[in-house]
């Protein structure tokens, strides 16, 4: 009988037997490696360490992202609150200045205006004198300060009016004693 006739009867060919033996060897090798892998604690520890490192890196990235988002939100809230507080302060200052102006007698306003004119005249004289005697870099700084004062006239005038009113009230109380 030849190989083909044995094949028809249900017996495997030598090539099929070789493949079957190779498969069995591979399965046995895997079966034998499984307990060995379980017994290799160093390799398990290394694998576990790598897994933990990867998880830690992922969590760190997530925490950093959350922190950046929260920081941005807090900065935005702080900016909004600062703007609101600044607007409120500006409004209240304007109201206080108007109240002082409304409640200040005309005589005080006239004296304040006279004092302001005298201050302006004295300031102009001081400016001329300072310009003659002061070095150029210092003059530039003084010019910037004067520009800032001109830009904020209303609060400065209100402050001057308050000062004059305070001094007049204090002076009048001192005479009454």
C-alpha positions in Angstrom: 0.0 0.0 0.0 1.2 3.5 -0.8 0.9 6.7 1.2 -2.2 7.8 -0.5 -4.1 4.6 0.2 -3.2 4.9 4.0 -4.4 8.5 3.9 -7.8 7.4 2.6 -8.0 4.8 5.4 -7.6 7.5 8.1 -3.9 7.3 8.9 -2.0 10.5 8.8 0.8 11.1 6.3 4.3 11.6 7.6 4.0 15.4 6.8 0.8 15.6 8.8 2.5 13.8 11.7 5.4 16.2 11.6 3.1 19.2 11.8 1.2 17.5 14.6 4.4 16.9 16.5 5.5 20.5 15.9 2.2 21.8 17.3 2.3 19.6 20.3 5.9 20.7 21.0 4.9 24.3 20.8 1.9 23.7 23.1 4.1 21.9 25.6 6.7 24.7 25.4 4.0 27.2 26.3 2.6 25.0 29.0 6.1 24.6 30.5 6.9 28.3 30.2 3.7 29.4 32.1 4.9 28.0 35.5 8.4 29.3 34.9 7.0 32.8 34.1 4.9 32.7 37.3 8.0 31.7 39.3 10.1 34.6 37.8 9.3 37.2 40.4 11.9 39.6 39.1 10.2 39.8 35.6 6.8 40.1 37.3 8.0 43.0 39.5 9.6 44.7 36.4 6.3 44.4 34.5 4.3 45.6 37.4 6.7 48.6 37.9 6.3 49.5 34.2 2.6 49.4 34.5 2.6 51.5 37.7 5.0 54.0 36.0 2.7 54.3 33.1 -0.4 54.8 35.3 1.5 57.5 37.3 2.5 59.3 34.2 -1.1 59.3 32.9 -2.4 60.6 36.3 0.3 63.2 36.5 -0.6 64.5 33.0 -4.3 64.6 34.0 -3.6 66.4 37.2 -1.4 69.0 35.4 -4.1 69.6 32.9 -6.7 70.0 35.6 -4.4 72.4 37.5 -3.8 74.5 34.4 -7.6 74.7 33.8 -8.3 75.7 37.4 -5.5 78.2 37.4 -6.9 79.8 34.2 -10.4 79.9 35.7 -9.1 81.5 39.0 -7.1 84.1 37.0 -10.2 85.0 35.0 -12.3 85.3 38.1 -9.7 87.4 39.8 -9.5 89.7 36.8 -13.3 90.1 36.7 -13.5 90.8 40.4 -10.7 93.3 40.2 -12.4 95.1 37.3 -15.7 95.2 39.2 -14.0 96.5 42.4 -12.1 99.1 40.4 -15.3 100.3 38.8 -17.1 100.4 42.1 -14.2 102.4 43.7 -14.2 104.8 40.8 -17.9 105.3 41.0 -17.9 105.8 44.8 -15.0 108.3 44.5 -16.9 110.3 41.9 -20.0 110.2 44.2 -18.0 111.4 47.2 -16.4 114.2 45.1 -19.8 115.3 43.9 -21.2 115.2 47.5 -18.3 117.3 48.8 -18.7 119.7 45.9 -22.5 119.9 46.5 -22.2 120.4 50.3 -19.3 122.9 50.2 -20.4 126.5 50.6 -19.8 128.9 47.8 -17.3 130.9 49.9 -15.2 127.8 50.4 -15.3 127.0 46.7 -14.2 130.6 45.9 -11.3 130.3 48.3 -10.4 126.9 46.9 -10.4 128.4 43.4 -8.2 131.3 44.6 -5.9 128.8 46.4 -5.8 126.7 43.3 -4.9 129.7 41.2 -2.1 130.7 43.7 -0.9 127.1 43.7 -0.9 127.1 39.9 1.0 130.4 39.8 3.5 129.2 42.4 3.9 125.9 40.6 4.6 127.8 37.3 7.3 129.8 39.1 8.7 126.7 40.7 8.7 125.0 37.3 10.6 127.8 35.7 13.1 127.9 38.5 13.4 124.1 38.5 13.8 124.1 34.7 16.8 126.4 35.0 18.5 124.4 37.8 17.5 120.8 37.1 19.2 118.3 34.9 17.4 117.1 31.8 16.6 113.5 32.9 15.0 114.8 36.1 13.0 117.3 34.1 11.6 114.5 31.9 10.4 112.6 35.0 8.8 115.7 36.5 7.0 116.4 33.2 5.6 112.9 33.3 4.4 113.4 36.9 2.7 116.7 35.9 1.0 115.1 33.0 -0.4 112.4 35.3 -1.6 115.1 37.7 -3.3 116.9 34.8 -5.0 113.6 33.7 -6.4 113.1 37.2 -7.6 116.7 37.9 -11.0 115.8 39.4 -9.7 113.6 42.2 -6.9 116.2 43.0 -9.3 119.1 43.0 -11.7 117.1 45.2 -8.9 116.3 47.6 -7.8 119.9 47.7 -11.4 121.0 48.4 -11.6 118.5 51.2 -8.3 119.7 52.7 -9.4 123.3 52.5 -12.8 122.5 54.0 -11.1 120.5 56.8 -8.7 123.3 57.5 -11.4 125.9 57.6 -13.6 123.8 59.9 -10.7 123.2 62.2 -9.8 126.9 62.2 -13.3 127.9 63.0 -13.6 125.4 65.8 -10.4 126.6 67.3 -11.7 130.2 67.4 -14.9 129.0 69.1 -13.1 127.5 72.1 
